[in-house]
Amino acid sequence: MKLRIAAATLMAMSALTFAQPAHAEEFTCRGSLGAVTVDNLRVPQGATCTLNGTRVQGTILVEQNATLRASRVNVNGNVQAENAARVEVLSSSFVGGSIQIKQGGSARVETAHINGDLQFDSNSRSLTANRNTIGGSLQAFQNSGGLSINSNTIDGNLQCKENTPPPTGGGNVVDGNKEDQCANL
């Protein structure tokens, strides 16, 4: 009897030794999600995803022509959007990495806590960054739809270049430098 138990234990331990590592699952969001936890989240091309109190262990990826509306979310990784129609991160949301919005439409980031950077690059519609706490820098380059930057607390730099029209706003507390078009905000 003891020999069978020992053999079964040894087999179970060897199975654990050779087990494949767990891979993060990707959840595809079309529609709405509430207070659930997912590993990585993808908003596919042309879809709309509304998150309310959702926890994302990894990264949110917003694809071409897609829309993300995130309120009170907790994201351990980044929020990345390229060619997205609209991105909103609102209402005391937390992002452990950075928010990067590139070559898309409009975006609104308000009352979020971002450990990394907030980046707006080559977007064509209105952009808003209000009342955020940013652990890195806020960078806005070559945007053409108008940019409002108000009352943010930024541990790094506030950098703005080649935006048409130039960004507007004020009341930003910046530990680093205010540069180029954002020098007076």
Secondary structure, DSSP 4 states (H G I P E B T S, - for coil): -HHHHHHHHHHHHHHHHTPPPP---EEE-SEEE-S-EESEEEE-TT-EEEEES-EESS-EEE-TT-EEEEES-EESS-EEEES-SEEEEESS-EESS-EEEES-SEEEEES-EESS-EEEES--S-EEEES-EESS-EEEES--S-EEEES-EESS-EEEES-SSPPEEE--EESS-EEETTTT-
